Amino acid sequence: MHAKTLIATVAVLAASAAQAQSTTYNIDPTHTFVTFEARHFGTSTNRGRFDKKEGSITIDRAAKSGRAEVTIDAASINTGVGPFDGHLKSKDFLNVAAHPTAKFVGDAFVFDGDKVKSVSGTLTLAGQTQPVTLTASNFNCYQNPMLKREVCGGDFETTIKRSTYGITYGLPGIPDDIRLLIQVEAAKQ
């Protein structure tokens, strides 16, 4: 075998081996919740969630890398109070008529051993895209007895400033900081 052919063959095999180490997981919408918290005029905390979400996560533990994509149906916002949900969907806040989805795309994973500690990327909300880092307060993988396959997930959170997404209604009376929490479980494909 020619030296160049041997080197090319080894390179292809090495690339194939590296790709074989990454694993893709599809988000389980019944075990994944996207919630938010916002102070209400400095008194109580308003909480809500988005009921419809989908996405996938690819993890390569050996390379300590990954990619996460979570798409959220902005119109599925649910605070438990219909009129409040309607106001949050309006042009004052999410403007779901013009921007029906929100999306997190993360491609900078930080690991501690096999555990994901944080994921950095971008969050698109109300038509604006900004950098964010989601910090894991919990991450684990387990063999799901019902699905008969591996499931990975955890609790991730960040605090965003809504004004950076063009959502300025009620400032400064209604605070700028929004705590965003993503509880996710995803099944190996």
Secondary structure, DSSP 8 states (H G I E B T S, - for coil): --HHHHHHHHHHHHHHHHHHTEEEEEE-TTS-EEEEEEESTTSSEEEEEES-EEEEEEEETTTTEEEEEEEEEGGGEE-S-HHHHHHHHSTTTT-TTT--EEEEEEEEEEEETTEEEEEEEEEEETTEEEEEEEEEEEEEEEEETTTTEEEEEEEEEEEEEGGGGT--TTTTTS-SEEEEEEEEEEEE-
